[in-house]
Amino acid sequence: MIQKFEFRDTEIPGLIEVTPFNADDIRGCFTKDYSKEVFEENGIKHDLAEVFYTTSYKGVIRALHFQREKQQPKLVRCIYGHVYDVVVDLRKDSPTFKKWLGFDLIGKKHNEILVPAGCAHGYLVLEESIVSYKCSEKFYGEYDDGIMWNDEEIDVKWPLSLIGGIDNVILADKDKNLQTFKEFMKTYGGF
């Protein structure tokens, strides 16, 4: 069975759900999750600057990250496993400012999202997973930042019951010490 690229806009401007090209046969499958030509034919400019992967255990939350400067638009796909992926619009002039959307990214489903600049991104790992990031800007550690995963004002509804509850959340020290949305607004006022 062959599945061609599909692009679906979401409520957040510039945040696009992507179904990549996928061909299944008796050997398994062949997936093409990025094509500059196909993206541009669909009005999407996403030039790759770097690609990286994370491997995470069930229960890990990789908080709501962004770069303060030289923001990283990214094409995100769970290539193995299952994550609940969250995007928060931090663009002060956006009609969806402070809105968050969640997506089930599933390795066997091959689905992905294109996260625009000016949005925070994070995910909860529902089963051991490998996630691919295809970024159109390099990572700069000096601009790396984020908002707490459980910020009360943003109020993401993480499906914690799927990992056995909040006691099973695994956080890196970096993610335990992130700012609140109020602190972000006081310091940056949005993007």
N, C-alpha and C positions, 0 to 999 in steps of 0.2 A: 504494500500500500504506500502511495506517495502523498505526502502532505506538503503543499507549497507554502511559502511565506504568507502570513497574514498579519496585519497591523490593526490594532484597535485602540482608539483614543479612550482615555479615562476621564473622570471628572476633574482631575488635576491637569491643567494645561501642560503639554509637553511630556507627560508621563504616559508611555505607550506600552500596552501589552502586545507581545510579539509571539507568534507561533512560527518557529523556524521551519526551513525545509527539512523534511525527514522522509527517508525511504526505508521501509521494513522489507526484509525477505528472510529466507530460511537461515541465513548466517547471523542475523541480528538486525542492526540498523545502521544507516549512514545519516548523520545530522550535519547540516550547515546552519550555524546559528548567527552568522554575520556575513553579509555581502555588501560592500560599499555601493556597488552598482544597484542592487535591488533596493537598498535603503534609500538611495538618492532618487530612484524612480518613484518612490512613494513619498517624496518630499522630506526625507529625514537625512540631516547631515550629521554623521557620527564618524569622524576620522579617528582611528586608533592611535593612541600614544603609548599605552602599555596594557598588558594583560596579566592578571594574577589570580590565584586560587586560594581559598581557605578550606581547611579540613576541620570539621567541628563535631564534637560529641553531642548526643541527645541532651537537651536541656540548656545548651549554651545560648545566651543572648548576646549578640553583637549589637551594641546599642544603636543610638540614632546619630550616626556619624556624618560629618561633612568637612570640607576644607573652607576655612575662613576666607582665603584668597585662592585664586587659581582653582576655582571649583571644578569638580570632576564629574561631568556627565558620564554615566556608566550603563552598560548593557549587562544585566545580572541574570545568571541562569544557574539553577541547581543542577549540576550534571550527574550527581549521584545522591540519592536520599530524598529528603523532604524538609523544606523550611517554610515557615510562615514569614513572609517578607513584608516589611512596612516602609512606606515612604511618607514623609511629612513635608508639606509645602512651607518653606520659610521665606518665600519671596513676598515682601511687604506690599507690593503693588499687584499681587495676584488675586483674582476673585476667590481663590480657594486657600488663601493664607491661613496657616495653622491647621488645615485639614489634613487628616492622615487616611491612607488607604492601605489595606492588607491584601496580600496575594499568596496563594499556595503555589510555591514553585516546587515541582516534583520532577526528579530525574527522569523517570520513565515517561513522563508527559512531554518533556523537552521544552516546556514553556519558559518564557523569559520576560523581563521588563526593561524598558529603557528609562532610566532615571535622569531627569534634566538637572542642570546646574541650579543651585539655589534650594535644593531639597535635601533633607536629612534622610538617611537610609540605615536600616538595621533589620535583623531577623532573629527569630526563635527557631532553634534546630529541633525538629520533631522526630527525626531519626538521624543516626550518623550520616553526615553529608559532606559533599565537596561542592563548593560554590565558585563559579567563574565570574570575574569582573573584567569586562572589556572597556577600558576607560579612554576617553578622548582628551584627557589631561593627565599629566604625571602626578604621582603621589608626592606631596611635600610634607614631611614630618613636622616642620615648623608651623604649618597652617592647620594641622590635624586637630579636630575639635568634635564636640558632640553634645547631645542633650541626654539626660538620664532616661533610661528605658521606661521607667515607671513614673514619669513626670505627671503630676496631677492635672495640670492645665491642658496638656495635649491629650492625655487619657486614652492611650492606645489600649485596645481590648485584646491583649495577648491571649491565645488559647492555652493557658497554663495547665488546664485539666488534661491536655494531651501528653504532658510530660509528668503527670502525677502531682501537680501543684507547685506552688511557689518555692517550697523547700527543695525542689530539684533544679532550680535555676542555677546555672554556672556562669559567673561573671569574671572577667579579667579585672585586675586592680584598676586598670585604666578606665574601665566602664563603671566601676563603683564610685568614681570621683568626678563624674561629669557634672556640668551645670544644669540648672533647671531652665525651663523655657523663660521664666521671668528674668533670670540672670542673663540669658542670651539676649533678650530684648533690651535690657538695661545697657548691656555692653555694645551690642551691634545694631539693635533696632530692626532686625530682619536684613535680608539681602536685597 
